[in-house]
């Protein structure tokens, strides 16, 4: 029987108690593994002086988790370095923040090799391996070097950038070549698929085969869009939980005669937080009559705070929130509540439900699951309005939101006003259309489509020959995917 081995840098074993905080990737992978029996492998989040390759195995809420510690130098060069100072900014179109140090690339390759060697003894002949995100692009190449012929798929949770940005990376070619060791590559959006193909066709003379696959570097792979979703059923359950209800009641009691606007984002320069606050300030400036009727709750847990660019954006946001509050607040009203902390998912469900408007305005984002969770948390009879950046992957699916250009503060200000004044009938019509997307493309559909497609394509090596999708060990009750 085939098992699913999920590989990701960050491994957040689920607790099953709904106390997980923000982090779409972790929630999605936990849901995938509960359905298919298997292993979740990745970094323990800890560092040691010397890499040992010692595996730490545990079972959490029906998921087997295998983690390994990283050496301090690896953590600096691979995680803080190549992943978060090179690939993250570049893939979010921030060439100005991208560091191109050679040592980072070396650390990145070394860790991918170490991960592959550590994972190797756990792999059985029929296993299907699913690698996630930009930290681990070379993982398949390293596994192939060790003789692994199993099916290996890759999913990129962040955007794939335009060709002209990729080539600013000194070693862009080997990075893309490494992608061709996968049997299937998944992106969040059609836009990313096209950007990837643009590189392959125009930079390295790759071609499309008759059956729609891609060939380059003497290898063939398949690329497609697999938009990630939320666990809609689970979210519907937690939004009714006592904790969600308590948070909702508390917020409603504090916002009598006032409408709440909410934003929930990791503290990251890609999220457009400064632009959002400036857009909100513009709204306050343009609409003096609406000032005291509204307040913005911005939930922003600190993240990657050892990286300079994250310290800079944090300092700028502190100053900006302070300035706007100083300028506009009254003795009984504060325009922005800026909170550098995280909340449990059940608490977030209550926060979302209490908010008349949600602002999801990243400058670039792979998908953005806050947009989907906000919609899922609404009261169908009195739903709130989603303001969504056209540069979030979610915009490809959620055209019924108020789509904005987050770089334009006037556009953001106008959207806030329109959202706050939107009649109930229009809110309900928009919400129904958005909720249909959230339900129809939830995390189960994402998982089953990717795994189904991976299961049905012809593999590179001879491995997985015994594999077919019906042979999957399934722990959950979910439906079988339709193999393409
Ligand atoms: O989706 C992007 C991502 O980097 C995930 O891989 C990760 O789980 C999340 O953002 C949080 O980032 P980090 O693991 O660096 O804290």
Boltz pocket constraint, residues with backbone or C-beta under 6 A from the ligand:
constraints:
  - pocket:
      binder: B
      contacts: [[A, 10], [A, 23], [A, 25], [A, 26], [A, 133], [A, 157], [A, 158], [A, 303], [A, 304]]
      max_distance: 6.0
